[in-house]
Amino acid sequence: MSNIEKYSALCAKEQSIPIFIRDWWLDSVCGEGNWDVVLLENKSEIIAALPYNKTKIRSFDAITNPSLSQNHGPWLKEIKGKSNKRISTEYKLISELYEKLPNFDYYSANWHYSLKNWLPLRWLGYTQTSYYTYIIEDISDLKRVLDGFTSSYRNKIKKAMEIVSIHTGLGIEDFYYINKKTFDRQGIDIPYSLAFIKDHDRALSDNKSREIFFAEDKDGNIHSSLYLTWDHDSAYVHMVGEDPDFRNSGAGILLIWEAIQYANKVLGVNRFDFEGSMLPNVERVRRDCGAVPVAYFHIEKYNSKVLKTLKFIKSLL
């Protein structure tokens, strides 16, 4: 069996692998044939894995975080025992995984926030920057969660409930249209094509890992939409869209509240992850919904001095 075949079999039975590095997710965001995986095995049992997305930056070989993927780092089987043994085993596994990567000119990827120690990679010449997502860690008590929203946001929810109704099942093309409006309002090109989103959505739908919520008024106008994904213990605000003509209706905040309730009552997960953001205006919205910042590592390494110099020059322009 190839490493990808072995990893796919592991993903089929191992719940602890985050959605962003599951085989079918990688097929959708990287494209089949554009990713591979390093495996470490002990007596034919996989004990660690490192998927990687193979890309090109000009003529340089790169390993980068795929589009729409919060993290793209290693997975380690649970390590038991005393803390010193766990840490030393973790160091060993992470070092071996990264030493087995193919040659590259540039590496750039995010780790899952459950991984707390990147020290072995510092020893291997990598660098780290802390990024942040926003998370409501425990959504089991919905009253407490709602109380965590600011009073202003709770009032927005009440207002929106008088203006729109919430539905699920929005078609992916309609979602893309609303999603694109969010970028258009900011004067930014949407960073993915409709064809890409269709393929990605098909993978999520086939694996029963997504729902699309939308807020619609009595005249049939869609005010806002929210694309929710999930794995075994978390729900994620994967993408959102908002019509700028209806930004003041409060529908976007109401959708967040509806998605939290869905995650609790239907999915039975305990964690709600906003997938960011570090943008000041978006960060405030997440915070006002009661979420707290949780750090994760962005790992980077240049093996090409030419590429590193080009990036430095670009940063000066």
Buried (B, 14 or more C-beta within 10 A) or exposed (E): EEBBEBBBEBBEEBEEBBBBBBBBBBBBBBBEEBBBBBBBEEEEEBBBBBBBBBBEBEEBBBBBBBBBBBBBBBBBBEBEEEEEEEBEBBBEBBBBBBEEBEEBBBBBBBBBBEBEEBBBBEEEEBEBEEBBBBBBEEBEEEEEBBEBBBEEBBEBBEBBBEBBEBBEEBEBEBBBBBBBBBEEEEEEEBEBEBEBBBBBBEBBEEBEBBBBBBBBBEEEBBBBBBBBBBBEBBBBBBBBBBBEEBBEBBBBBBBBBBBBBBBBEEBEBBBBBBBBBEEEEBBEBBBBBBBEBBEBBBBBBBBBEEBBEBEEEEEEE
